[in-house]
Amino acid sequence: MNMQGLKPRHFDWSYAGGIATITLDRPERKNPLTFDSYAELRDTFRDLTQADNVKIVIVTGAGGNFCSGGDVHEIIGPLTRMNMKALLEFTRMTGDLVKAMIHCPQPIIAAVDGVCAGAGAAIAMASDIRIGAPEAKTAFLFTRVGLAGCDMGACAMLPRIIGQGRAAELLYTGRSMSAEEGERWGFYNSLSSAGSLLADAKNLAGQLLRGPTFAHDMTKTMLRQEWNMALEQAIEAEAQATAICMQTDDFRRAYDAFVNKDRPVFKGD
């Protein structure tokens, strides 16, 4: 599947040289999500499983903010009038977005500026690498609207990123985590100025693109699968994954380049 010409209705999509950029694009409302944008994002990440031309994905927001979460008027209001069956269908759909991000083979880089709240924080959390601007304010604010802090996998994933105690505080209080806290705690891999945030994300994407993209796919697979493995199982699984990678042409290219005292040029095969 080639997704180069994708034209989604509910967010902006651009593609260049193996890198796809998803931009949440409702800046006048700080890029909230709707029922339709949730579903289209989920379907897009599902389709990326078959998108051979896309090697790296960047997720960002327009207008100086990442994402303010579910739209108060278009999602929160209608949810108060739904029955249990409809509510469960919705919460399963939001969880399916996170699962689709985790299962798509491409590394996902989140470039986060300004407001990153609720479902927006969950999208950043589900990304593989996060770069923040100094103005980024990340809040898992589900308790602020009377909900548990466990939405969209937060109770499983956030403690693995920043630690149990820090995650518990954020999920209980719903307060904003500053960019400095986020970097210090390991939520953000690095901070960039707002003016260079997207450029730095694209530079990192280009660096990954020049690497062995098949091996990146395998790395993401193992990062996901080893969450539920005992150590002995993980070591065996990694032995198998490494043996598979040793059958690739990229592995031989790396060896030949080393012998010739040159830099390898990887092609993802």
C-alpha positions as CSV (number, residue, x, y, z in Angstrom):
1,M,0.0,0.0,0.0
2,N,1.2,3.5,-0.9
3,M,-0.1,6.2,1.3
4,Q,1.7,9.1,-0.4
5,G,-1.5,10.6,-1.8
6,L,-3.5,10.2,1.4
7,K,-6.0,13.1,1.9
8,P,-7.6,12.7,5.3
9,R,-10.6,14.9,6.2
10,H,-9.9,15.6,9.9
11,F,-6.2,16.3,10.1
12,D,-3.4,17.4,7.8
13,W,-1.1,14.8,6.2
14,S,2.1,15.3,4.3
15,Y,4.7,12.9,2.9
16,A,8.2,13.4,1.7
17,G,11.0,10.8,1.1
18,G,9.7,8.1,3.5
19,I,8.6,10.5,6.3
20,A,4.9,11.1,6.9
21,T,3.8,14.0,9.0
22,I,0.4,14.0,10.7
23,T,-0.7,17.5,11.9
24,L,-3.7,17.9,14.1
25,D,-5.1,21.0,12.5
26,R,-7.8,22.9,14.5
27,P,-5.6,25.6,15.9
28,E,-8.5,27.9,16.9
29,R,-9.6,25.3,19.5
30,K,-6.1,24.0,20.3
31,N,-6.5,21.0,18.0
32,P,-9.2,18.9,19.9
33,L,-10.3,15.5,18.7
34,T,-13.8,14.6,17.5
35,F,-15.5,11.3,17.1
36,D,-14.5,11.4,13.4
37,S,-10.9,12.4,13.9
38,Y,-10.4,9.7,16.5
39,A,-11.7,7.1,14.0
40,E,-9.7,8.5,11.1
41,L,-6.4,8.6,13.1
42,R,-7.1,5.0,14.2
43,D,-7.7,3.9,10.7
44,T,-4.6,5.7,9.4
45,F,-2.3,4.1,11.9
46,R,-3.8,0.7,11.1
47,D,-3.2,1.3,7.3
48,L,0.4,2.3,8.0
49,T,1.0,-1.4,8.8
50,Q,0.8,-2.0,5.0
51,A,2.4,1.3,3.9
52,D,5.8,0.2,2.5
53,N,6.7,3.7,1.4
54,V,6.3,5.2,4.9
55,K,9.4,4.6,7.1
56,I,8.9,7.2,9.9
57,V,5.9,9.1,11.2
58,I,5.8,12.5,12.9
59,V,2.8,13.6,14.9
60,T,2.4,17.3,15.7
61,G,-0.2,20.1,16.1
62,A,-0.8,23.4,14.4
63,G,-0.8,26.8,15.9
64,G,1.6,26.4,18.8
65,N,-0.4,23.6,20.5
66,F,-0.3,19.8,20.2
67,C,-3.8,18.6,21.2
68,S,-6.3,19.7,23.9
69,G,-8.0,16.2,24.0
70,G,-11.6,15.4,23.3
71,D,-13.6,18.4,22.1
72,V,-15.8,19.6,25.0
73,H,-18.8,20.4,22.7
74,E,-18.4,17.7,20.1
75,I,-17.4,14.8,22.4
76,I,-17.8,15.5,26.1
77,G,-21.3,16.8,25.8
78,P,-22.7,14.0,23.7
79,L,-21.1,11.4,26.0
80,T,-23.2,12.6,28.9
81,R,-26.3,11.5,27.0
82,M,-25.1,8.1,25.8
83,N,-26.1,4.7,27.1
84,M,-23.5,2.2,28.4
85,K,-23.3,0.3,25.1
86,A,-22.5,3.5,23.1
87,L,-20.0,4.7,25.8
88,L,-18.1,1.4,25.7
89,E,-18.0,1.6,21.9
90,F,-16.4,5.0,22.2
91,T,-13.9,4.2,24.9
92,R,-12.8,1.0,23.0
93,M,-12.3,3.2,19.8
94,T,-10.0,5.6,21.7
95,G,-8.1,2.6,23.0
96,D,-7.9,1.2,19.5
97,L,-6.1,4.4,18.4
98,V,-3.3,3.7,21.0
99,K,-3.2,0.1,20.0
100,A,-2.9,1.0,16.3
101,M,0.0,3.4,17.1
102,I,1.8,0.7,19.0
103,H,1.3,-1.9,16.3
104,C,2.2,0.2,13.3
105,P,5.7,-0.8,12.4
106,Q,7.1,2.7,11.8
107,P,8.8,4.6,14.6
108,I,6.5,7.5,15.7
109,I,8.0,10.8,16.8
110,A,5.7,13.3,18.6
111,A,6.7,16.9,18.3
112,V,4.8,18.6,21.2
113,D,4.3,22.3,21.8
114,G,1.8,24.1,24.1
115,V,-1.2,22.2,25.3
116,C,-0.9,18.4,25.3
117,A,-3.9,17.2,27.3
118,G,-6.2,14.3,27.8
119,A,-6.3,12.2,24.6
120,G,-3.5,14.5,23.3
121,A,-1.3,13.4,26.1
122,A,-2.2,9.8,25.4
123,I,-1.2,10.2,21.7
124,A,2.2,11.6,22.8
125,M,2.6,8.8,25.3
126,A,1.9,6.2,22.7
127,S,4.6,7.6,20.4
128,D,8.0,6.0,20.4
129,I,10.0,9.2,20.8
130,R,8.8,12.6,22.1
131,I,10.4,16.0,21.5
132,G,8.9,18.9,23.5
133,A,9.0,22.6,23.3
134,P,9.8,24.5,26.5
135,E,6.2,25.8,26.5
136,A,4.7,22.2,26.4
137,K,2.3,21.5,29.2
138,T,1.3,17.8,29.4
139,A,-1.8,16.8,31.4
140,F,-3.5,13.5,31.8
141,L,-6.5,15.4,33.1
142,F,-9.1,12.7,33.1
143,T,-9.8,13.1,36.8
144,R,-10.6,16.8,36.2
145,V,-13.7,15.7,34.3
146,G,-14.7,13.1,36.8
147,L,-13.1,10.1,35.1
148,A,-10.4,7.6,36.2
149,G,-6.8,8.3,35.2
150,C,-6.7,4.9,33.4
151,D,-8.0,6.0,30.0
152,M,-6.3,4.9,26.8
153,G,-3.6,2.8,28.5
154,A,-2.2,5.5,30.7
155,C,-2.1,3.4,33.9
156,A,-0.1,0.7,32.0
157,M,2.2,2.9,29.8
158,L,2.9,6.1,31.7
159,P,4.5,4.3,34.8
160,R,6.9,2.5,32.4
161,I,8.0,5.8,30.9
162,I,8.3,8.1,34.0
163,G,8.0,5.7,37.0
164,Q,5.1,4.6,39.2
165,G,5.1,7.4,41.7
166,R,5.3,10.2,39.2
167,A,2.7,8.6,37.0
168,A,0.4,8.1,40.0
169,E,0.7,11.8,41.0
170,L,-0.1,13.0,37.4
171,L,-3.0,10.6,37.0
172,Y,-4.6,11.4,40.4
173,T,-4.2,15.1,40.2
174,G,-4.6,15.8,36.5
175,R,-2.1,18.6,36.8
176,S,0.1,19.7,34.0
177,M,3.7,18.3,33.7
178,S,6.0,21.1,32.6
179,A,8.4,20.5,29.8
180,E,11.4,20.6,32.1
181,E,9.8,18.0,34.4
182,G,8.9,15.9,31.3
183,E,12.5,15.9,30.1
184,R,13.9,15.2,33.5
185,W,11.5,12.4,34.1
186,G,12.1,10.8,30.7
187,F,8.7,11.6,29.1
188,Y,10.5,13.9,26.6
189,N,13.7,12.6,25.0
190,S,14.7,16.2,24.4
191,L,13.5,19.8,24.3
192,S,13.7,22.1,21.4
193,S,12.7,25.7,20.9
194,A,9.2,26.2,19.5
195,G,10.7,27.6,16.3
196,S,12.9,24.6,15.7
197,L,10.6,21.9,17.1
198,L,9.3,20.4,13.9
199,A,12.6,20.9,12.1
200,D,14.4,18.9,14.9
201,A,11.7,16.2,14.7
202,K,12.3,16.0,10.9
203,N,16.1,15.9,11.4
204,L,15.6,13.0,13.8
205,A,13.3,11.3,11.4
206,G,15.9,11.7,8.7
207,Q,18.5,10.2,10.9
208,L,16.3,7.1,11.6
209,L,15.5,7.0,7.9
210,R,19.2,6.5,7.1
211,G,19.3,3.6,9.4
212,P,18.2,0.0,8.8
213,T,14.5,0.5,8.7
214,F,13.7,-3.3,8.7
215,A,15.7,-3.5,11.9
216,H,13.7,-0.5,13.3
217,D,10.5,-2.4,12.6
218,M,11.9,-5.4,14.5
219,T,13.1,-3.2,17.4
220,K,9.6,-1.7,17.7
221,T,8.0,-5.2,17.6
222,M,10.3,-6.4,20.4
223,L,9.7,-3.3,22.5
224,R,6.0,-4.0,22.3
225,Q,6.2,-7.8,22.8
226,E,8.7,-7.9,25.6
227,W,6.3,-6.0,27.9
228,N,4.6,-9.2,28.6
229,M,7.6,-11.6,28.7
230,A,9.7,-13.0,31.5
231,L,13.4,-12.2,31.1
232,E,14.3,-15.7,29.7
233,Q,11.5,-15.4,27.1
234,A,12.7,-11.9,26.2
235,I,16.3,-13.1,25.7
236,E,15.2,-16.0,23.5
237,A,12.9,-13.7,21.5
238,E,15.7,-11.2,21.0
239,A,18.0,-14.0,19.8
240,Q,15.4,-14.9,17.2
241,A,14.9,-11.3,16.1
242,T,18.6,-10.7,15.8
243,A,19.1,-13.9,13.7
244,I,16.3,-12.7,11.4
245,C,18.1,-9.3,11.0
246,M,21.4,-11.1,10.3
247,Q,19.7,-12.5,7.1
248,T,19.1,-9.0,5.7
249,D,21.2,-7.3,3.1
250,D,21.5,-4.3,5.4
251,F,23.5,-6.5,7.8
252,R,25.9,-7.4,5.0
253,R,26.1,-3.8,3.9
254,A,27.2,-2.8,7.4
255,Y,29.9,-5.4,7.4
256,D,31.2,-4.5,4.0
257,A,31.3,-0.8,5.0
258,F,33.2,-1.6,8.2
259,V,35.7,-3.6,6.3
260,N,36.1,-0.8,3.7
261,K,36.3,1.8,6.5
262,D,33.2,3.5,5.1
263,R,29.7,4.4,6.3
264,P,27.0,1.9,5.4
265,V,24.1,3.0,3.2
266,F,21.1,1.1,4.4
267,K,18.2,0.2,2.1
268,G,15.7,-1.5,4.5
269,D,16.1,-5.0,3.0
